[in-house]
């Protein structure tokens, strides 16, 4: 998980910190708000979206900061962190569970597609 903005001037100097997040429930949203609360950083949600494209468009337009993984991050956006006064975020773990001893062909295909997609991202994979 990373703090992402179109400009590193969108920092905790802006009070409250403008956030662009998925609608609840969202694990990244939960963890970001908890990290800000724990660090005592005031925040306000300036936009919510149910689509990733909407999140990226709002961040690119400079409306605020989001929390996402690096997967699919558009060019021109910047990672923010401690230098901008933002707290560390926990790593996000993705786990594929198998319910059947021998998964169906559809499940095997989905697993293969997900792993191939993720292997091309700057993420830590453990099989």
MOPAC internal coordinates of N, CA, C and O (Angstrom, degrees):
PM7 1SCF
backbone

  N    0.0000 0     0.00 0     0.00 0    0    0    0
  C    1.4475 1     0.00 0     0.00 0    1    0    0
  C    1.5217 1   108.58 1     0.00 0    2    1    0
  O    1.2310 1   121.39 1   -41.74 1    3    2    1
  N    1.3336 1   114.94 1   138.26 1    3    2    1
  C    1.4617 1   120.93 1  -177.58 1    5    3    2
  C    1.5199 1   110.13 1  -137.11 1    6    5    3
  O    1.2310 1   120.67 1   -32.99 1    7    6    5
  N    1.3281 1   116.33 1   147.01 1    7    6    5
  C    1.4560 1   121.24 1   168.16 1    9    7    6
  C    1.5179 1   106.25 1   -79.33 1   10    9    7
  O    1.2310 1   119.91 1   -48.78 1   11   10    9
  N    1.3408 1   117.78 1   131.22 1   11   10    9
  C    1.4611 1   121.29 1  -175.39 1   13   11   10
  C    1.5242 1   109.56 1  -134.26 1   14   13   11
  O    1.2310 1   121.53 1   -41.44 1   15   14   13
  N    1.3331 1   114.67 1   138.56 1   15   14   13
  C    1.4614 1   121.03 1   179.27 1   17   15   14
  C    1.5193 1   108.70 1  -147.73 1   18   17   15
  O    1.2310 1   120.68 1    -8.75 1   19   18   17
  N    1.3372 1   116.31 1   171.25 1   19   18   17
  C    1.4636 1   118.98 1   174.70 1   21   19   18
  C    1.5171 1   110.61 1   -88.44 1   22   21   19
  O    1.2310 1   120.28 1   174.15 1   23   22   21
  N    1.3280 1   117.08 1    -5.85 1   23   22   21
  C    1.4599 1   121.45 1  -172.05 1   25   23   22
  C    1.5176 1   108.16 1  -159.19 1   26   25   23
  O    1.2310 1   120.16 1   -46.81 1   27   26   25
  N    1.3292 1   117.30 1   133.19 1   27   26   25
  C    1.4616 1   117.71 1  -178.83 1   29   27   26
  C    1.5239 1   113.31 1   -76.69 1   30   29   27
  O    1.2310 1   119.69 1  -176.61 1   31   30   29
  N    1.3384 1   118.20 1     3.39 1   31   30   29
  C    1.4614 1   119.67 1   175.16 1   33   31   30
  C    1.5336 1   110.71 1   -81.01 1   34   33   31
  O    1.2310 1   120.03 1   167.86 1   35   34   33
  N    1.3485 1   117.55 1   -12.14 1   35   34   33
  C    1.4638 1   120.47 1   174.48 1   37   35   34
  C    1.5165 1   107.67 1   -81.94 1   38   37   35
  O    1.2310 1   121.24 1   -95.96 1   39   38   37
  N    1.2963 1   115.23 1    84.04 1   39   38   37
  C    1.4570 1   120.97 1  -175.48 1   41   39   38
  C    1.5105 1   109.92 1  -124.26 1   42   41   39
  O    1.2310 1   121.68 1     9.14 1   43   42   41
  N    1.3142 1   114.40 1  -170.86 1   43   42   41
  C    1.4606 1   119.12 1   179.48 1   45   43   42
  C    1.5281 1   111.48 1   -69.92 1   46   45   43
  O    1.2310 1   119.84 1   173.98 1   47   46   45
  N    1.3447 1   117.91 1    -6.02 1   47   46   45
  C    1.4664 1   119.79 1   172.82 1   49   47   46
  C    1.5228 1   109.38 1   -65.20 1   50   49   47
  O    1.2310 1   120.96 1   152.99 1   51   50   49
  N    1.3336 1   115.77 1   -27.01 1   51   50   49
  C    1.4653 1   120.23 1   174.68 1   53   51   50
  C    1.5235 1   107.30 1   -82.31 1   54   53   51
  O    1.2310 1   120.59 1   -66.58 1   55   54   53
  N    1.3009 1   116.48 1   113.42 1   55   54   53
  C    1.4594 1   120.33 1  -177.10 1   57   55   54
  C    1.5087 1   110.46 1  -113.77 1   58   57   55
  O    1.2310 1   118.73 1   -52.79 1   59   58   57
  N    1.2665 1   120.02 1   127.21 1   59   58   57
  C    1.4702 1   126.88 1   -10.70 1   61   59   58
  C    1.5277 1   111.40 1   -74.67 1   62   61   59
  O    1.2310 1   120.92 1   -21.04 1   63   62   61
  N    1.3152 1   115.84 1   158.96 1   63   62   61
  C    1.4621 1   122.20 1  -178.53 1   65   63   62
  C    1.5233 1   109.90 1   -64.22 1   66   65   63
  O    1.2310 1   119.76 1   -57.08 1   67   66   65
  N    1.3538 1   118.07 1   122.92 1   67   66   65
  C    1.4678 1   120.25 1   179.59 1   69   67   66
  C    1.5277 1   111.34 1   -76.99 1   70   69   67
  O    1.2310 1   120.65 1   -55.18 1   71   70   69
  N    1.3176 1   116.35 1   124.82 1   71   70   69
  C    1.4645 1   121.55 1  -176.00 1   73   71   70
  C    1.5238 1   111.36 1  -115.95 1   74   73   71
  O    1.2310 1   121.50 1   -36.15 1   75   74   73
  N    1.3221 1   114.73 1   143.85 1   75   74   73
  C    1.4593 1   123.50 1   173.52 1   77   75   74
  C    1.5194 1   105.60 1  -121.02 1   78   77   75
  O    1.2310 1   120.55 1   -64.32 1   79   78   77
  N    1.3311 1   116.55 1   115.68 1   79   78   77
  C    1.4618 1   120.49 1  -171.98 1   81   79   78
  C    1.5244 1   111.59 1  -138.51 1   82   81   79
  O    1.2310 1   121.51 1   -17.94 1   83   82   81
  N    1.3167 1   114.72 1   162.06 1   83   82   81
  C    1.4553 1   119.83 1   170.18 1   85   83   82
  C    1.5203 1   108.97 1   -66.17 1   86   85   83
  O    1.2310 1   121.12 1   -23.30 1   87   86   85
  N    1.3153 1   115.46 1   156.70 1   87   86   85
  C    1.4572 1   120.28 1   173.74 1   89   87   86
  C    1.5262 1   108.70 1   -64.77 1   90   89   87
  O    1.2310 1   120.51 1   -27.16 1   91   90   89
  N    1.3250 1   116.63 1   152.84 1   91   90   89
  C    1.4652 1   120.83 1   175.80 1   93   91   90
  C    1.5220 1   109.05 1   -73.66 1   94   93   91
  O    1.2310 1   119.05 1   -31.38 1   95   94   93
  N    1.2984 1   119.41 1   148.62 1   95   94   93
  C    1.4573 1   126.96 1    -0.50 1   97   95   94
  C    1.5261 1   111.39 1   -83.57 1   98   97   95
  O    1.2310 1   120.88 1   -38.88 1   99   98   97
  N    1.3205 1   115.93 1   141.12 1   99   98   97
  C    1.4615 1   122.39 1   178.67 1  101   99   98
  C    1.5250 1   107.83 1  -152.47 1  102  101   99
  O    1.2310 1   120.11 1   -55.06 1  103  102  101
  N    1.3141 1   117.40 1   124.94 1  103  102  101
  C    1.4488 1   122.09 1  -177.39 1  105  103  102
  C    1.5279 1   111.65 1   -61.57 1  106  105  103
  O    1.2310 1   119.84 1   136.88 1  107  106  105
  N    1.3288 1   117.92 1   -43.12 1  107  106  105
  C    1.4554 1   120.45 1  -179.64 1  109  107  106
  C    1.5274 1   110.53 1   -64.63 1  110  109  107
  O    1.2310 1   120.51 1   138.65 1  111  110  109
  N    1.3163 1   116.63 1   -41.35 1  111  110  109
  C    1.4708 1   121.68 1   177.36 1  113  111  110
  C    1.5282 1   110.23 1   -59.04 1  114  113  111
  O    1.2310 1   120.74 1   131.00 1  115  114  113
  N    1.3329 1   116.19 1   -49.00 1  115  114  113
  C    1.4643 1   122.01 1   179.78 1  117  115  114
  C    1.5194 1   111.66 1   -56.29 1  118  117  115
  O    1.2310 1   121.15 1   131.63 1  119  118  117
  N    1.3269 1   115.40 1   -48.37 1  119  118  117
  C    1.4676 1   120.21 1  -176.70 1  121  119  118
  C    1.5273 1   111.79 1   -68.78 1  122  121  119
  O    1.2310 1   120.16 1   142.53 1  123  122  121
  N    1.3278 1   117.29 1   -37.47 1  123  122  121
  C    1.4669 1   120.68 1   179.13 1  125  123  122
  C    1.5271 1   110.49 1   -65.25 1  126  125  123
  O    1.2310 1   120.43 1   132.73 1  127  126  125
  N    1.3267 1   116.78 1   -47.27 1  127  126  125
  C    1.4606 1   120.26 1  -179.11 1  129  127  126
  C    1.5276 1   111.00 1   -64.71 1  130  129  127
  O    1.2310 1   120.48 1   141.89 1  131  130  129
  N    1.3260 1   116.68 1   -38.11 1  131  130  129
  C    1.4685 1   120.24 1   177.66 1  133  131  130
  C    1.5280 1   110.75 1   -64.22 1  134  133  131
  O    1.2310 1   120.28 1   138.25 1  135  134  133
  N    1.3372 1   117.07 1   -41.75 1  135  134  133
  C    1.4695 1   120.97 1   179.72 1  137  135  134
  C    1.5226 1   110.76 1   -64.01 1  138  137  135
  O    1.2310 1   120.40 1   137.33 1  139  138  137
  N    1.3288 1   116.85 1   -42.67 1  139  138  137
  C    1.4678 1   120.53 1   178.61 1  141  139  138
  C    1.5249 1   111.08 1   -65.63 1  142  141  139
  O    1.2310 1   120.44 1   135.81 1  143  142  141
  N    1.3271 1   116.77 1   -44.19 1  143  142  141
  C    1.4713 1   120.39 1   178.60 1  145  143  142
  C    1.5292 1   111.00 1   -61.26 1  146  145  143
  O    1.2310 1   120.70 1   135.85 1  147  146  145
  N    1.3226 1   116.27 1   -44.15 1  147  146  145
  C    1.4571 1   120.93 1  -179.44 1  149  147  146
  C    1.5300 1   111.10 1   -63.52 1  150  149  147
  O    1.2310 1   120.40 1   145.41 1  151  150  149
  N    1.3467 1   116.84 1   -34.59 1  151  150  149
  C    1.4639 1   121.22 1   179.57 1  153  151  150
  C    1.5335 1   111.65 1   -83.61 1  154  153  151
  O    1.2310 1   120.11 1   174.38 1  155  154  153
  N    1.3261 1   117.39 1    -5.62 1  155  154  153
  C    1.4639 1   120.88 1  -179.88 1  157  155  154
  C    1.5146 1   113.65 1    72.97 1  158  157  155
  O    1.2310 1   120.95 1  -151.81 1  159  158  157
  N    1.3328 1   115.80 1    28.19 1  159  158  157
  C    1.4726 1   120.60 1  -178.90 1  161  159  158
  C    1.5201 1   108.80 1   -98.52 1  162  161  159
  O    1.2310 1   120.12 1   -60.33 1  163  162  161
  N    1.3273 1   117.37 1   119.67 1  163  162  161
  C    1.4654 1   119.40 1   178.25 1  165  163  162
  C    1.5314 1   111.04 1   -68.54 1  166  165  163
  O    1.2310 1   120.82 1   -34.76 1  167  166  165
  N    1.3194 1   116.03 1   145.24 1  167  166  165
  C    1.4570 1   121.49 1  -177.74 1  169  167  166
  C    1.5250 1   109.22 1  -142.97 1  170  169  167
  O    1.2310 1   122.01 1   -18.84 1  171  170  169
  N    1.3365 1   113.76 1   161.16 1  171  170  169
  C    1.4623 1   120.64 1   171.52 1  173  171  170
  C    1.5141 1   107.09 1  -145.96 1  174  173  171
  O    1.2310 1   121.08 1   -37.95 1  175  174  173
  N    1.3057 1   115.53 1   142.05 1  175  174  173
  C    1.4619 1   120.31 1   177.96 1  177  175  174
  C    1.5246 1   107.14 1   -87.93 1  178  177  175
  O    1.2310 1   121.07 1   -63.91 1  179  178  177
  N    1.3460 1   115.56 1   116.09 1  179  178  177
  C    1.4580 1   120.25 1  -179.15 1  181  179  178
  C    1.5235 1   111.91 1   -92.32 1  182  181  179
  O    1.2310 1   120.71 1   161.08 1  183  182  181
  N    1.3434 1   116.24 1   -18.92 1  183  182  181
  C    1.4604 1   119.84 1   178.91 1  185  183  182
  C    1.5114 1   110.17 1  -160.64 1  186  185  183
  O    1.2310 1   120.69 1   -40.30 1  187  186  185
  N    1.3205 1   116.28 1   139.70 1  187  186  185
  C    1.4577 1   121.51 1   169.37 1  189  187  186
  C    1.5236 1   107.23 1  -121.42 1  190  189  187
  O    1.2310 1   121.58 1   -24.83 1  191  190  189
  N    1.3116 1   114.58 1   155.17 1  191  190  189
  C    1.4580 1   120.26 1   179.46 1  193  191  190
  C    1.5172 1   108.55 1  -146.78 1  194  193  191
  O    1.2310 1   120.90 1   -24.28 1  195  194  193
  N    1.3068 1   115.88 1   155.72 1  195  194  193
  C    1.4627 1   120.27 1   172.95 1  197  195  194
  C    1.5232 1   110.82 1   -99.37 1  198  197  195
  O    1.2310 1   120.75 1  -179.60 1  199  198  197
  N    1.3642 1   116.18 1     0.40 1  199  198  197
  C    1.4667 1   118.60 1  -179.83 1  201  199  198
  C    1.5224 1   111.11 1  -125.80 1  202  201  199
  O    1.2310 1   121.00 1   -36.45 1  203  202  201
  N    1.3189 1   115.70 1   143.55 1  203  202  201
  C    1.4562 1   121.14 1   177.47 1  205  203  202
  C    1.5215 1   110.59 1   -64.23 1  206  205  203
  O    1.2310 1   120.15 1   143.55 1  207  206  205
  N    1.3220 1   117.32 1   -36.45 1  207  206  205
  C    1.4665 1   120.24 1   178.28 1  209  207  206
  C    1.5304 1   110.57 1   -59.94 1  210  209  207
  O    1.2310 1   120.40 1   140.99 1  211  210  209
  N    1.3200 1   116.84 1   -39.01 1  211  210  209
  C    1.4613 1   121.02 1   177.78 1  213  211  210
  C    1.5171 1   111.98 1   -65.27 1  214  213  211
  O    1.2310 1   120.76 1   139.17 1  215  214  213
  N    1.3321 1   116.15 1   -40.83 1  215  214  213
  C    1.4734 1   120.94 1   177.30 1  217  215  214
  C    1.5205 1   110.16 1   -60.71 1  218  217  215
  O    1.2310 1   120.77 1   128.24 1  219  218  217
  N    1.3391 1   116.13 1   -51.76 1  219  218  217
  C    1.4714 1   119.98 1  -177.69 1  221  219  218
  C    1.5200 1   111.09 1   -61.95 1  222  221  219
  O    1.2310 1   119.68 1   139.48 1  223  222  221
  N    1.3237 1   118.22 1   -40.52 1  223  222  221
  C    1.4716 1   120.93 1  -179.50 1  225  223  222
  C    1.5238 1   110.74 1   -62.60 1  226  225  223
  O    1.2310 1   120.06 1   137.14 1  227  226  225
  N    1.3224 1   117.48 1   -42.86 1  227  226  225
  C    1.4660 1   120.83 1  -179.56 1  229  227  226
  C    1.5260 1   110.97 1   -66.79 1  230  229  227
  O    1.2310 1   119.96 1   141.21 1  231  230  229
  N    1.3276 1   117.68 1   -38.79 1  231  230  229
  C    1.4612 1   120.81 1   178.34 1  233  231  230
  C    1.5233 1   109.57 1   -67.04 1  234  233  231
  O    1.2310 1   120.25 1   135.67 1  235  234  233
  N    1.3253 1   117.12 1   -44.33 1  235  234  233
  C    1.4596 1   120.51 1   178.78 1  237  235  234
  C    1.5284 1   111.59 1   -61.91 1  238  237  235
  O    1.2310 1   120.25 1   149.03 1  239  238  237
  N    1.3275 1   117.14 1   -30.97 1  239  238  237
  C    1.4646 1   121.48 1   178.83 1  241  239  238
  C    1.5233 1   112.36 1   -78.22 1  242  241  239
  O    1.2310 1   120.31 1   173.99 1  243  242  241
  N    1.3400 1   117.01 1    -6.01 1  243  242  241
  C    1.4537 1   120.48 1   176.78 1  245  243  242
  C    1.5118 1   115.03 1    83.34 1  246  245  243
  O    1.2310 1   120.35 1  -159.21 1  247  246  245
  N    1.3348 1   116.93 1    20.79 1  247  246  245
  C    1.4619 1   119.72 1  -178.30 1  249  247  246
  C    1.5225 1   113.52 1   -76.16 1  250  249  247
  O    1.2310 1   120.28 1   160.36 1  251  250  249
  N    1.3285 1   117.07 1   -19.64 1  251  250  249
  C    1.4567 1   119.06 1  -179.10 1  253  251  250
  C    1.5095 1   112.77 1   169.87 1  254  253  251
  O    1.2310 1   121.89 1    16.76 1  255  254  253
  N    1.3226 1   113.98 1  -163.24 1  255  254  253
  C    1.4646 1   124.38 1  -176.60 1  257  255  254
  C    1.5238 1   108.07 1  -109.75 1  258  257  255
  O    1.2310 1   120.65 1   -35.60 1  259  258  257
  N    1.3275 1   116.36 1   144.40 1  259  258  257
  C    1.4553 1   120.01 1   174.34 1  261  259  258
  C    1.5172 1   109.73 1  -124.44 1  262  261  259
  O    1.2310 1   121.19 1    -9.22 1  263  262  261
  N    1.3117 1   115.33 1   170.78 1  263  262  261
  C    1.4609 1   122.30 1   173.20 1  265  263  262
  C    1.5128 1   107.17 1  -123.13 1  266  265  263
  O    1.2310 1   120.72 1   -61.83 1  267  266  265
  N    1.3173 1   116.23 1   118.17 1  267  266  265
  C    1.4551 1   122.90 1  -179.86 1  269  267  266
  C    1.5154 1   107.90 1  -146.22 1  270  269  267
  O    1.2310 1   120.95 1    -3.35 1  271  270  269
  N    1.3182 1   115.79 1   176.65 1  271  270  269
  C    1.4545 1   120.40 1   167.92 1  273  271  270
  C    1.5266 1   106.48 1   -88.96 1  274  273  271
  O    1.2310 1   120.53 1    -6.65 1  275  274  273
  N    1.3096 1   116.60 1   173.35 1  275  274  273
  C    1.4620 1   120.18 1   179.08 1  277  275  274
  C    1.5231 1   112.24 1   -75.32 1  278  277  275
  O    1.2310 1   120.25 1   166.46 1  279  278  277
  N    1.3160 1   117.12 1   -13.54 1  279  278  277
  C    1.4662 1   121.18 1  -177.60 1  281  279  278
  C    1.5261 1   110.38 1   -60.46 1  282  281  279
  O    1.2310 1   120.78 1   -62.04 1  283  282  281
  N    1.3064 1   116.11 1   117.96 1  283  282  281
  C    1.4619 1   121.15 1   176.21 1  285  283  282
  C    1.5113 1   115.01 1    78.58 1  286  285  283
  O    1.2310 1   119.60 1  -169.97 1  287  286  285
  N    1.3238 1   118.36 1    10.03 1  287  286  285
  C    1.4586 1   120.28 1  -178.90 1  289  287  286
  C    1.5287 1   110.03 1   -65.11 1  290  289  287
  O    1.2310 1   120.18 1   -53.79 1  291  290  289
  N    1.3366 1   117.27 1   126.21 1  291  290  289
  C    1.4682 1   119.39 1   179.34 1  293  291  290
  C    1.5289 1   111.64 1   -64.98 1  294  293  291
  O    1.2310 1   120.84 1   -27.63 1  295  294  293
  N    1.3244 1   116.00 1   152.37 1  295  294  293
  C    1.4660 1   119.89 1   177.10 1  297  295  294
  C    1.5270 1   108.90 1   -67.32 1  298  297  295
  O    1.2310 1   121.28 1   -24.45 1  299  298  297
  N    1.3045 1   115.15 1   155.55 1  299  298  297
  C    1.4539 1   120.32 1   179.34 1  301  299  298
  C    1.5168 1   114.02 1    91.81 1  302  301  299
  O    1.2310 1   120.15 1   169.59 1  303  302  301
  N    1.3304 1   117.31 1   -10.41 1  303  302  301
  C    1.4613 1   119.75 1   177.50 1  305  303  302
  C    1.5270 1   109.13 1   -92.62 1  306  305  303
  O    1.2310 1   120.94 1   -20.39 1  307  306  305
  N    1.3341 1   115.80 1   159.61 1  307  306  305
  C    1.4532 1   120.59 1  -175.26 1  309  307  306
  C    1.5213 1   111.22 1  -124.09 1  310  309  307
  O    1.2310 1   121.67 1   -31.94 1  311  310  309
  N    1.3177 1   114.42 1   148.06 1  311  310  309
  C    1.4556 1   120.45 1   173.87 1  313  311  310
  C    1.5215 1   108.45 1   -84.90 1  314  313  311
  O    1.2310 1   120.88 1   -41.95 1  315  314  313
  N    1.3047 1   115.91 1   138.05 1  315  314  313
  C    1.4556 1   121.99 1   176.97 1  317  315  314
  C    1.5206 1   108.92 1  -114.64 1  318  317  315
  O    1.2310 1   120.53 1   -17.51 1  319  318  317
  N    1.3210 1   116.60 1   162.49 1  319  318  317
  C    1.4576 1   119.37 1   179.82 1  321  319  318
  C    1.5053 1   111.83 1  -169.79 1  322  321  319
  O    1.2310 1   121.42 1    36.01 1  323  322  321
  N    1.3204 1   114.89 1  -143.99 1  323  322  321
  C    1.4657 1   120.71 1  -175.71 1  325  323  322
  C    1.5217 1   112.09 1   -59.58 1  326  325  323
  O    1.2310 1   119.68 1   144.45 1  327  326  325
  N    1.3284 1   118.23 1   -35.55 1  327  326  325
  C    1.4669 1   121.00 1  -179.69 1  329  327  326
  C    1.5268 1   111.35 1   -59.85 1  330  329  327
  O    1.2310 1   120.51 1   152.73 1  331  330  329
  N    1.3210 1   116.62 1   -27.27 1  331  330  329
  C    1.4564 1   121.65 1   178.43 1  333  331  330
  C    1.5314 1   111.70 1   -99.78 1  334  333  331
  O    1.2310 1   120.44 1  -170.79 1  335  334  333
  N    1.3154 1   116.77 1     9.21 1  335  334  333
  C    1.4600 1   121.30 1   176.88 1  337  335  334
  C    1.5074 1   115.34 1    83.80 1  338  337  335
  O    1.2310 1   119.97 1  -164.62 1  339  338  337
  N    1.3241 1   117.67 1    15.38 1  339  338  337
  C    1.4628 1   121.05 1  -179.06 1  341  339  338
  C    1.5238 1   111.07 1   -97.25 1  342  341  339
  O    1.2310 1   120.13 1   -35.02 1  343  342  341
  N    1.3259 1   117.35 1   144.98 1  343  342  341
  C    1.4636 1   120.35 1  -177.99 1  345  343  342
  C    1.5275 1   112.00 1   -74.35 1  346  345  343
  O    1.2310 1   121.36 1   -22.18 1  347  346  345
  N    1.3287 1   115.01 1   157.82 1  347  346  345
  C    1.4651 1   120.58 1   173.14 1  349  347  346
  C    1.5219 1   109.04 1   -62.98 1  350  349  347
  O    1.2310 1   121.22 1   -30.41 1  351  350  349
  N    1.3133 1   115.27 1   149.59 1  351  350  349
  C    1.4637 1   122.11 1   176.55 1  353  351  350
  C    1.5210 1   108.79 1  -114.11 1  354  353  351
  O    1.2310 1   119.98 1   -31.21 1  355  354  353
  N    1.3274 1   117.65 1   148.79 1  355  354  353
  C    1.4667 1   119.50 1   179.06 1  357  355  354
  C    1.5233 1   111.00 1   -72.00 1  358  357  355
  O    1.2310 1   121.18 1   -21.28 1  359  358  357
  N    1.3283 1   115.34 1   158.72 1  359  358  357
  C    1.4567 1   119.37 1   173.47 1  361  359  358
  C    1.5177 1   108.52 1   -71.67 1  362  361  359
  O    1.2310 1   121.08 1   -31.96 1  363  362  361
  N    1.3087 1   115.54 1   148.04 1  363  362  361
  C    1.4563 1   121.49 1   179.10 1  365  363  362
  C    1.5217 1   107.67 1  -101.87 1  366  365  363
  O    1.2310 1   120.70 1   -51.56 1  367  366  365
  N    1.3086 1   116.27 1   128.44 1  367  366  365
  C    1.4583 1   121.26 1  -177.84 1  369  367  366
  C    1.5224 1   109.67 1  -104.86 1  370  369  367
  O    1.2310 1   120.80 1   -48.95 1  371  370  369
  N    1.3182 1   116.07 1   131.05 1  371  370  369
  C    1.4575 1   122.73 1   176.22 1  373  371  370
  C    1.5198 1   107.23 1  -111.97 1  374  373  371
  O    1.2310 1   120.52 1   -56.43 1  375  374  373
  N    1.3214 1   116.60 1   123.57 1  375  374  373
  C    1.4561 1   121.69 1  -177.91 1  377  375  374
  C    1.5221 1   108.93 1  -126.60 1  378  377  375
  O    1.2310 1   120.75 1   -49.77 1  379  378  377
  N    1.3234 1   116.17 1   130.23 1  379  378  377
  C    1.4593 1   121.40 1   173.85 1  381  379  378
  C    1.5287 1   107.69 1   -97.43 1  382  381  379
  O    1.2310 1   120.76 1   -57.15 1  383  382  381
  N    1.3048 1   116.15 1   122.85 1  383  382  381
  C    1.4673 1   121.11 1   179.16 1  385  383  382
  C    1.5202 1   109.80 1  -102.48 1  386  385  383
  O    1.2310 1   121.22 1   -39.35 1  387  386  385
  N    1.3126 1   115.28 1   140.65 1  387  386  385
  C    1.4562 1   120.34 1   175.36 1  389  387  386
  C    1.5156 1   108.10 1  -107.30 1  390  389  387
  O    1.2310 1   121.02 1   -54.07 1  391  390  389
  N    1.3223 1   115.65 1   125.93 1  391  390  389
  C    1.4543 1   120.24 1   179.39 1  393  391  390
  C    1.5206 1   111.45 1   -92.56 1  394  393  391
  O    1.2310 1   120.46 1   156.77 1  395  394  393
  N    1.3023 1   116.72 1   -23.23 1  395  394  393
  C    1.4633 1   121.06 1  -177.78 1  397  395  394
  C    1.5244 1   109.14 1  -111.61 1  398  397  395
  O    1.2310 1   120.68 1   -30.14 1  399  398  397
  N    1.3228 1   116.30 1   149.86 1  399  398  397
  C    1.4650 1   120.20 1   177.08 1  401  399  398
  C    1.5289 1   110.09 1   -61.08 1  402  401  399
  O    1.2310 1   120.34 1   136.57 1  403  402  401
  N    1.3153 1   116.96 1   -43.43 1  403  402  401
  C    1.4581 1   122.20 1   176.40 1  405  403  402
  C    1.5250 1   107.79 1  -119.77 1  406  405  403
  O    1.2310 1   120.15 1   -75.38 1  407  406  405
  N    1.3400 1   117.32 1   104.62 1  407  406  405
  C    1.4627 1   119.06 1  -177.81 1  409  407  406
  C    1.5315 1   111.89 1   -65.90 1  410  409  407
  O    1.2310 1   120.97 1   -27.15 1  411  410  409
  N    1.3038 1   115.75 1   152.85 1  411  410  409
  C    1.4633 1   120.75 1   178.40 1  413  411  410
  C    1.5260 1   109.59 1   -64.71 1  414  413  411
  O    1.2310 1   120.59 1   -13.97 1  415  414  413
  N    1.3251 1   116.47 1   166.03 1  415  414  413
  C    1.4662 1   121.56 1   178.47 1  417  415  414
  C    1.5282 1   110.39 1   -59.83 1  418  417  415
  O    1.2310 1   120.01 1   142.29 1  419  418  417
  N    1.3301 1   117.60 1   -37.71 1  419  418  417
  C    1.4698 1   121.23 1  -179.71 1  421  419  418
  C    1.5280 1   110.35 1   -64.41 1  422  421  419
  O    1.2310 1   120.40 1   137.40 1  423  422  421
  N    1.3329 1   116.84 1   -42.60 1  423  422  421
  C    1.4597 1   120.83 1   179.59 1  425  423  422
  C    1.5314 1   110.00 1   -67.12 1  426  425  423
  O    1.2310 1   120.18 1   139.12 1  427  426  425
  N    1.3224 1   117.26 1   -40.88 1  427  426  425
  C    1.4639 1   120.92 1   177.90 1  429  427  426
  C    1.5265 1   110.75 1   -62.31 1  430  429  427
  O    1.2310 1   120.49 1   138.84 1  431  430  429
  N    1.3268 1   116.68 1   -41.16 1  431  430  429
  C    1.4640 1   121.29 1   179.38 1  433  431  430
  C    1.5394 1   110.69 1   -65.24 1  434  433  431
  O    1.2310 1   120.62 1   135.76 1  435  434  433
  N    1.3278 1   116.43 1   -44.24 1  435  434  433
  C    1.4545 1   120.77 1   177.69 1  437  435  434
  C    1.5224 1   110.79 1   -61.00 1  438  437  435
  O    1.2310 1   120.33 1   135.24 1  439  438  437
  N    1.3193 1   116.98 1   -44.76 1  439  438  437
  C    1.4627 1   120.98 1   179.32 1  441  439  438
  C    1.5239 1   110.51 1   -60.21 1  442  441  439
  O    1.2310 1   120.23 1   134.30 1  443  442  441
  N    1.3200 1   117.17 1   -45.70 1  443  442  441
  C    1.4644 1   121.77 1  -179.91 1  445  443  442
  C    1.5283 1   110.58 1   -61.39 1  446  445  443
  O    1.2310 1   120.37 1   135.57 1  447  446  445
  N    1.3389 1   116.90 1   -44.43 1  447  446  445
  C    1.4721 1   121.15 1   179.88 1  449  447  446
  C    1.5249 1   111.37 1   -63.16 1  450  449  447
  O    1.2310 1   120.25 1   136.06 1  451  450  449
  N    1.3281 1   117.12 1   -43.94 1  451  450  449
  C    1.4651 1   120.73 1   179.71 1  453  451  450
  C    1.5250 1   111.36 1   -63.49 1  454  453  451
  O    1.2310 1   120.58 1   133.48 1  455  454  453
  N    1.3240 1   116.50 1   -46.52 1  455  454  453
  C    1.4647 1   119.66 1  -178.67 1  457  455  454
  C    1.5211 1   111.22 1   -64.94 1  458  457  455
  O    1.2310 1   119.51 1   138.84 1  459  458  457
  N    1.3286 1   118.55 1   -41.16 1  459  458  457
  C    1.4650 1   120.92 1   178.21 1  461  459  458
  C    1.5219 1   110.81 1   -62.74 1  462  461  459
  O    1.2310 1   120.61 1   138.10 1  463  462  461
  N    1.3158 1   116.43 1   -41.90 1  463  462  461
  C    1.4639 1   120.86 1   179.24 1  465  463  462
  C    1.5229 1   111.17 1   -64.23 1  466  465  463
  O    1.2310 1   120.50 1   134.96 1  467  466  465
  N    1.3249 1   116.65 1   -45.04 1  467  466  465
  C    1.4561 1   120.68 1  -177.66 1  469  467  466
  C    1.5202 1   113.03 1   -71.78 1  470  469  467
  O    1.2310 1   120.09 1   149.78 1  471  470  469
  N    1.3274 1   117.43 1   -30.22 1  471  470  469
  C    1.4600 1   119.80 1  -179.76 1  473  471  470
  C    1.5184 1   112.06 1   -64.81 1  474  473  471
  O    1.2310 1   119.90 1   158.66 1  475  474  473
  N    1.3261 1   117.80 1   -21.34 1  475  474  473
  C    1.4609 1   121.78 1   178.82 1  477  475  474
  C    1.5184 1   112.31 1   -89.19 1  478  477  475
  O    1.2310 1   119.96 1  -177.88 1  479  478  477
  N    1.3196 1   117.69 1     2.12 1  479  478  477
  C    1.4602 1   122.71 1  -179.54 1  481  479  478
  C    1.5238 1   109.87 1  -105.03 1  482  481  479
  O    1.2310 1   120.36 1   -24.53 1  483  482  481
  N    1.3437 1   116.92 1   155.47 1  483  482  481
  C    1.4737 1   119.98 1   178.24 1  485  483  482
  C    1.5190 1   111.34 1   -78.64 1  486  485  483
  O    1.2310 1   120.97 1  -119.19 1  487  486  485
  N    1.3426 1   115.75 1    60.81 1  487  486  485
  C    1.4567 1   121.44 1  -179.66 1  489  487  486
  C    1.5201 1   109.20 1  -120.27 1  490  489  487
  O    1.2310 1   121.05 1   -20.12 1  491  490  489
  N    1.2988 1   115.60 1   159.88 1  491  490  489
  C    1.4581 1   121.03 1   177.18 1  493  491  490
  C    1.5327 1   108.16 1   -91.23 1  494  493  491
  O    1.2310 1   120.40 1   -62.07 1  495  494  493
  N    1.3303 1   116.85 1   117.93 1  495  494  493
  C    1.4718 1   121.12 1  -179.46 1  497  495  494
  C    1.5235 1   110.28 1  -108.55 1  498  497  495
  O    1.2310 1   121.11 1   -46.93 1  499  498  497
  N    1.2981 1   115.49 1   133.07 1  499  498  497
  C    1.4663 1   121.80 1   173.76 1  501  499  498
  C    1.5143 1   106.87 1  -126.64 1  502  501  499
  O    1.2310 1   120.26 1   -62.50 1  503  502  501
  N    1.3096 1   117.11 1   117.50 1  503  502  501
  C    1.4648 1   119.97 1  -179.65 1  505  503  502
  C    1.4973 1   110.66 1   -93.45 1  506  505  503
  O    1.2310 1   120.10 1   180.00 1  507  506  505

